[in-house]
Structure formats: C-alpha cells, structure tokens
C-alpha cells in the first residue's frame, strides 16, 4: 500500500493545473482560429463563385496591412517609451511613505515586468490595429486618388485633395496623436512606479532623466497639434459657421489667420519643451503651453465670435455675398444639377374648351396602373400558391411591344418559403429553393374590370415577352441559403394541374459554391450553425449552396465603395430575368458644397410604408454621382458592373483599387441599355438641392424668397410625395419621353411653384433636368389642394361615396402631374377595394379616374371620359356601365367570341356564388376573377379580329376598356 503525503498531493494538483491551463488555452486558440478560417474561407469561396475574388483579397490585404502595420508601429512606439522610462529610473529613491508603498508594487511587478509590459503593449496594438483596419477605404482611395480637374476658389487646391488627401492626413494625425498620448501615459506610470516621479517628499518631484523624457513626449504632442492647426485651415472648406457651407467672411478673416498663428505658437511651444531637455525647471515650457492655451481661447474662439457679431451680422449680405455665390456654384456642380434648365411656364394657360379637348384626345401614355397600389392585385391574381409573394411596391419599366415603346409595371414572383405546416429542413433548403416568373401589366391600359391588362403572366409565363429562364434563384426575398443542383435533386419549379401537382427542375447555373465535399459541408455547417448540412444524406454529388443572394447584398459585397439605390428592379433582357441596380459614388468633402443627410433627402411615403424599397443611411454627403449600373442575373447570380459616368473621378479612383471589376460603358448591350432609367434616390437628392439652388444669384439666395419645398403626399400626410415615372411630352419635345417627375410648392404655401422632370431614357438627353417654373403670383393648386378639391366637389364626391358603400374602401393612386394646355393637368386613378375578412383579402381595382385642370375637377370610368367631362365644365361623367351589369349577349358574335363569352358568363357566376357565401369565399372569388379576365381578354381579341375582317378597327380607351365589364 502506497501512502501520499499532503504535500505530495498539493504538488500533484499544482502540476495538473499547470498542465491543464496550456491545453485549454491551446484548444481555445484552435477553436478561434477555425472559426476565423471558416469565415474568411467561405467568404472567399463566395467571391470566387461570382468572379470577384480580387475584391475580397484586396480588402483583406488592406485590412491585414493596416492592422499589422499600425499595431506594430504603435507597439514599437509605446514599448520603446516604456523601456526608456524603465532605463531612466533613478538608482536611489529617497525614503518616504509614498516610496515604501510603491516598493510593494515594484516587488510584485519586477519578476513579471516583461510579461506585463508585453501584455499591455499587445492589447493597445490590437485595439489600434482593429480601429485602423476599418479605415482601409481612406488608405486605398488616397493611394489611388484621381484628380478632379477643379480647384477650390480659396486655397487653389484640386478637389481631390479634400476628397482623398485631407481625410488620410487626418487619419495619420489621429494615429500619431494616439501613439504619443499612450506613450506619455505609459511613461508616466513607469516613471512613477520606479521613482522618477514623486508626489511627496522634499526636492524636485521629477528626476532630470524623467523630466527630459516627458518633455520630449509633450513636445511631440504639441508639435502634432501644430500640424493639426495647419490642416484645420483646409478643413474650413466645409465650414458650417456662415450662412452656407464653406468658408465665409469670419472663417477667412478671423479663423484662418488664427489657425496659422496657433500653428506657429505651437511650434515655438514644442521647441521650448525640446530645449527643456538641457535645462532645469519647467518655467519656459509652462509659459509656452499657457500662451498656447490662452491664444487658442482668444484667437480660436473669442476673436471669430466678435467678428461674426460686430462685423458680419450688421451687414451680412455684403460680407457674405461672394462666399454665398461660391457655395451656389460648388453645390450645383457637386450634385450634378449645374446644367438644370429653369423654363418659365404657365403664364397663359389655354382656356378654350375645344382646344383643350382636342389636345386631350392626343394625350397618350398616362400611367394609370400605380405600382405602389397594385401589388395586392398582382398578389391575388398571379400568386398561384400561397408560398409565392410579390413585393408591396412594384416597378416601372419600358418594353418594345408591337414596335412601340410602352410603360409597363413589372414584378417577379418570389418564393416566401415552404407552405405552412409542411416545413422541414429538406423542403426548406433543397425543394423550395426559388421563385418563378415575371409578371407585368401595361401602365396606361387596364382591363375592362379595372384589373391589369397583362403583358406577361401565369406559370409557365405567357404573353408578349419571351422568357427562357423564369426561375428566380437570386431575388429580394432570397434571404436564406438553399442547396441546389445535386445529381437527381428535384426542386419545385412551379405548381400545375398535373397528377403530381407540380413541375420540378434541377439548378444548372454557374453560380453557387460546391458543397458536395465533406470539408465544405463542415465549413458551411459551422458558418450557418446548421448540423444538417454536414449530416444530411439528401445532398448529392454536384450540389451547390447559394447564399448572400439578394441583389443589393451581392452588388454591395462586390463593390463596397458604392452606395446603392434603394429600389432594384427586374427586367427581361434577351430572355433572361436580370436585376438592375444603380450605384452611387459619394463624398462629404467637396469644398464649399452644401451637406445634407442622404437618408432624410430620400425619405418619402414609399420608403416609410413599403418594405420592398430600402431606406438610405443617414450619411452626410455633399457630392454624388450615378457612376455605376449593375446587374444580377436572377437565375445564376452573375454580377456585372458597368461604368456609367465616365467622368467621375471617384469611380476612376476605385476602378484603380479594384482593377478589372468594372466593365466599360461600351460593354452594355443595346437590349440591356433600353431598360436603364434615371435612379430615384439620386433624383430625390437633386430635387432637395434644387428646391433652394434653382436660385443662382447670391442676393436672391440670401433673401430665400424664391425657395421651394417638396410637397407632402396628399394620400399620406406628413410624408414627402414620391417622384413618379411616366412618359410625357414637355414643351418643345416632339414626342413623349420616359421621365421621372416631381413638383414643388413655394416654401410654406400649398399652391404649386414648379414642375420638374428628368429624361430617363438612355441617349443624348439622358439626365437632362428641366424645371417648369410657374409665375410667382400663380394660384395653380398644389397636390394637397387638388386632393381636397376631389373630395369637396359635389359630383365627384357623390361618385366616391357610391364606391365606398358596403364596406368598400377607396385607394387613391399616384397623383400624376402633366404639363398640358399651357398649365398643369392632374390625373389620379381611384381604386376600390372591397371589404374582406378571410385569409385571402380582396384587391384594389381601378374604378374611377379623377382629373383636374385649373379650377375644375372631374371623374370618369376612363381617362377619356374624365377628360371629356372636365372640359365640358367638370363634374362626374356618366358611368359607361354599372358594376352589376351582366356580360353582353352572344348575338352577332363569331364562334371564338361566343365561346369566350360563355366562359366569361360562367366565371362571372362563379364569382357571384363565392361572394354570396357567408363569409365570402375570397379565394374562390379571386380565382374566378382571374379566369374571368382571361375569358374577357379572349373575347376582346375575337372582337378585334372580327372588326379587322370588316375593316373597322376601334381604338381602345386609355383605361383599356375594350369590352364590357362584368360586376364583381
């Protein structure tokens, strides 16, 4: 029998503890290293899958370089000063209570001095390196900077100095300040601990070596302060002190000289600290430091305040005139509105009803289908199954149909997940993997029952557009990962009426990362914290994992230097569905240009009430360009970046950084080019600028009498009215142009001040901004007043009241404003949405078109009817057909028409039967309405064919009522 003594047991326990701690530390380090490797490697695999691996590696090496370089440099500076302070410790320390207390700490620290010092320096280096690594855009932009070719009017420096060089100089100064301050703090601690500094006892409180060391560090700090004062002079280029952004009278006549004087004083003060190395006492450095502090207060604070109060304010316009003009010129250049045309308009509106009626008959392309309203209609009529979703706001594009360019409202049918109650990991990740189909309707033409007149619809897609790849593997709702394309894998393509109830497909696109190897499965199981990726037997050979697959996220990752528009939109290009995104280059360093919050400038009803449009961050900018057009293939995730603004220096700078990632403008195919449009967020920023900066003379700008404001949305008070896409003909145009439009009110008044439009079709006039400015004494009603007029007019109010019976609610569409007859014509589609309560809600259908011109308003079933009534004197036009009318009889119809009519009558009755149930069967009603619409379309086609045979070709009305409308 062996006996162990207590001492032996304690030694054994200590040995085990000492052995266990390194093992645990090693395991922890290995786990951290594995997690970091997983994150980095899976990100690299994603970048490789989209062909932008150089973007990832460039960022990675820039981050690593800044992290290691700044961390090592800081460690070297701080560590060297700690070593110097230790070596300068006094060999003799006078006896005192203070030193006796410190002796205990010295005894505890000395055996571990190197380890403690290394730990402190390492921690500071890691914190500094992490902070500096996040500044990689500042570093790379400085190294690859491109000249603007424009000099600021005060210092004569190229704008690139303020956009690229000045931020980098401030970054370097910030790092050096941090290094000197940390070195000073560490040196103070070491000197105090080892007796170089004393708080008690007779004689000097600092030893000569400690005094010399600390004097050098303080001198370096003051010298850096001198450099900061010098660079502060250039920072005045974006001063906010005066009436407008940029250096004003006080900045240039008080602050600028003060910064120069303070820089000189700081250099002298630093020299006094350096001289103190050989002198005893702190009198001269103290005097110098005190002088610098007093000068900073008097010259940097009090003197500019006195100049502003007693010289500038009593005669502000005279003092600030030239600086206001500089701000106006710079702001208009920086936001790209320097070529905006302001055209006097509306002085003599046409008043002859006959001439107005004649002009109204020639009015075409007025978009009645509101993309912000009919999302529910698309959802109910084209959803197909409840696991598909359309966005809550749709998009407007143009297509060549029968040789004519038509405005079209478009959307894709995306997948929202496996059906309720059927979720499982395999279904969620391997079966329900993608959306399906592109759905679109004519913007200006609706079906007879107020629903969209489809351009493309159904599954598989039918209609005017050829779509070879209708699958949506990369879309706005693709927020989670899917595993696709494995050998024998069956993914739901779309539901149909076959015995299986669905068509299946297998992904064959080039996008995605292979996940059929054990190593990759382990990595992605770790990345997504999902063990099923590793353990599932359903992942077959050739399988790929799709992740990071929403269009905005994909483009943001491959072009991190861009600010993206909040509203990507789908388009059919050469048979494939692609997402189109607009990318902006921005800066907040353009000298003299007015700064604004990007988030505030782009907020409106849509961004506040719809989830499909992303809100911009509240970053402050004073320069913006739409430099990049980007596309993402909805099937295979191919990302392409195209240079759009070939003169933008910021884009050129980043193209040097990420060489080869942006294609030239010449690479854009004609088929893709015709779907580009002027971006909304840029337009919102520009209209915010032009609300003030349409005034180009300093005196008038200072008076602010001619300033405008963006009106509130009349359908959503408290929010800005969004801009609208539509085709319109401005004065001087030969034909209608696809445009993005908005209106302005005078500041603080409800009437209309101006109408603004930008040409949105790629070509020689793309981006041309024109503003029709109304006379100052004009009383043309603004959007809010017009909306009130619709509700106040007796005849129109009566029509709306009838629509609102039985729980039906009216949904106002976009209030469009069109130059017309020397004035402005308002057009607002009014939708009706029946009351519901079931799972499948009823949807909005167009029931009336409201119009206003001058002081008259009118309403009608169609735009033609409303305009005809408007120019007869206003009021409501008699209805073309009551909502409860039956489908037409079959007399004098050919065989196709009679069959279509019979189908229409049958589906009409099915809809009525669904409504008669308690509660109403809204799902059956929606399906019946969809089939009814198909039958009515066939009936209209048959009638047109018959009419052509008899050489009689009726023209459809703008609301598309080619056939009578059955009731709902």
Secondary structure as UniProt FT lines:
FT   HELIX           6..50
FT   HELIX           53..87
FT   HELIX           97..110
FT   TURN            111..112
FT   HELIX           113..133
FT   TURN            134..135
FT   HELIX           136..143
FT   TURN            153..155
FT   HELIX           159..160
FT   HELIX           161..165
FT   HELIX           166..193
FT   TURN            194..195
FT   HELIX           208..235
FT   HELIX           236..238
FT   HELIX           249..250
FT   HELIX           251..255
FT   HELIX           256..275
FT   TURN            276..278
FT   HELIX           283..297
FT   HELIX           298..302
FT   HELIX           303..307
FT   HELIX           308..312
FT   HELIX           313..315
FT   HELIX           316..334
FT   TURN            335..336
FT   TURN            338..339
FT   STRAND          341..344
FT   HELIX           353..361
FT   TURN            371..374
FT   HELIX           375..382
FT   TURN            386..387
FT   STRAND          388..389
FT   STRAND          395..401
FT   TURN            402..403
FT   STRAND          404..412
FT   STRAND          414..415
FT   TURN            420..421
FT   HELIX           425..426
FT   HELIX           427..431
FT   STRAND          435..436
FT   STRAND          438..446
FT   TURN            448..449
FT   STRAND          452..457
FT   TURN            458..461
FT   STRAND          462..463
FT   STRAND          471..472
FT   TURN            476..477
FT   STRAND          482..484
FT   TURN            487..488
FT   STRAND          491..495
FT   TURN            499..500
FT   STRAND          502..505
FT   STRAND          513..514
FT   HELIX           518..527
FT   TURN            528..529
FT   HELIX           532..535
FT   TURN            541..542
FT   STRAND          544..546
FT   HELIX           551..558
FT   TURN            559..561
FT   STRAND          563..564
FT   STRAND          569..573
FT   TURN            574..575
FT   STRAND          576..587
FT   TURN            591..592
FT   STRAND          596..597
FT   HELIX           598..602
FT   HELIX           605..609
FT   STRAND          620..621
FT   STRAND          623..633
FT   TURN            634..636
FT   STRAND          639..643
FT   TURN            646..647
FT   HELIX           649..657
FT   TURN            658..660
FT   HELIX           665..667
FT   HELIX           670..673
FT   TURN            674..675
FT   HELIX           680..693
FT   HELIX           698..703
FT   TURN            704..706
FT   STRAND          708..710
FT   TURN            714..715
FT   TURN            717..718
FT   STRAND          724..728
FT   TURN            731..732
FT   STRAND          737..746
FT   TURN            747..748
FT   STRAND          752..759
FT   TURN            764..767
FT   STRAND          769..773
FT   TURN            776..777
FT   HELIX           783..792
FT   HELIX           794..803
FT   HELIX           805..807
FT   STRAND          809..820
FT   TURN            821..822
FT   STRAND          823..833
FT   STRAND          845..853
FT   TURN            854..855
FT   STRAND          856..860
FT   HELIX           863..870
FT   TURN            871..873
FT   STRAND          875..876
FT   TURN            883..884
FT   TURN            891..892
FT   HELIX           895..916
FT   HELIX           922..949
FT   TURN            950..951
FT   TURN            958..959
//
